[in-house]
């Protein structure tokens, strides 16, 4: 299993698979043919169906140049390797094709093709939480110490930087007003929610503030701002909201928060390794469900949960999002995506509380829920996997569009 650094990537929204991945592919292709006279980029399947809403074309054109790049959209064509396919072509001044390159954005900002062999280096010797639990129990560790055991020495510096970007995303988003880009003309809510939250009684201020923090990051992501994939752009508001809240309201130190980030990363890594965090592959359960699971694990650790209680909190965070569809209206990472970040952040805190009340024993393990999520994702029709061709994307589409 690879480094948790791959779970936490700093980039510009609104989608790790639809924005960061295509941008990375464009940069790699341009590095091979920087002097090409013309580029043609064909987008397939889910990438084409919701690409305009995800600013996929903008990400590519910003790299290759608007004046010499043509984008071709083929949403009805699904290439066999992955729903998010792209074909890059470079031409010289005589019109000769210098190269065709088919590549896929496979989630979390990664690109790959049929021959790609990711050099994971197998930093971690285990692929299941049950194995990790056994390992740390034998040594008296908790999950962050497990991370420290196998990661490079710079892991804490890396996670401190991640935490700073997360904080900045919350604080930046709270200072923004106005309408988000796109055909929905959706107004930002984070600032007004935060203002209202401070007028409530103490019992409600915390929960409503968490909603505001999640909205702040999700809205920043939707407008193309800088965020951290946790584990994806579309779910980037959940973990920062929970951690920002716990730091501010419960006075946890940055050191404690960074340890919690490490723990969250392990659970996200397990999901990514044994199932998927890509909405195009398994629906929103792989994005929001994973983010909720990670945030629940982080919160439980901060409040002193045992490894078993941490595992239980993470299990609930994912289990209670099973079957969640990815059906964004107009392909924008706005409705229902932004609200889902807010609700998942609260659900993560509820999962933490429920687990803390228990002794950590429960019937369905985290590993079994990950397996179930993967099976459920495979059974979901493509209509509900980021294509914007089913569910809310159809029923909820405003008449004016």
Secondary structure, 3 states (H helix, E strand, C coil): CCCHHHCCCEEECCCHHHHHHHHHHHHHHHHHCCCCCEEEEEEEHHHHHCCCCCCHHHHHHHHHCHHHEEEEEECCCCCCCCCCEEEEEEECCCCCEEEEEEEEEEECCEEECCCCCCCCCCCCCCCCHHHHHHHHHHHCCCHHHHHHHHCCCCHHHHHHHHHHHHHHHHHHHHCCCCECCCCCCCECCHHHHHHHHCCCCHHHHHHHHHHHHHHHHHHHHHCCCEEECCCCCCCCHHHHHHHHHHHHHHCCCHHHHHHHHHHHHHHHHHHHHHCCCCHHHHCHHHCHHHHHHHHHHHHHHHCCCCHHHHHHHHHHHHHCCCCCCECCHHHCCCCCHHHHHHHHHHHHHHHHHHHHHCCCCCCCCHHHHHHHHHHHHHHCCHHHECCCCCCHHHHCCCCCC
